């Protein structure tokens, strides 16, 4: 029986990835290994694997994160000076989700969404 999922995304530099996710997104480190990083916030855990040769402009890593109180999360991220994707500000989508998106330093796309009715 499936219980949870922890996406694995590429990272070029562990220190930069850790700094971005902890400082701008509020994650905490739960596992730190030479070529692997595990971060957690609330009930979300994201893993990162070393990929030094990654070209960020050719990275298609993506994660969709469902949230509660997306307006508050968006406000908190803006207060932390977190850059929101230019094409991804908070908005209601035709598929019934209120969403926003951002790119991490390696251009992994993070989309945050909450059901909107």
Secondary structure, DSSP 8 states (H G I E B T S, - for coil): -------EEEES-HHHHHHHHHHTT--EEEEEETTEEEEEETTEEEEEEE-TT--GGG---EEEEE-S-HHHHHHHHHHTT----TT--SEE-TTSEEEEEEE-TT--EEEEEEE--
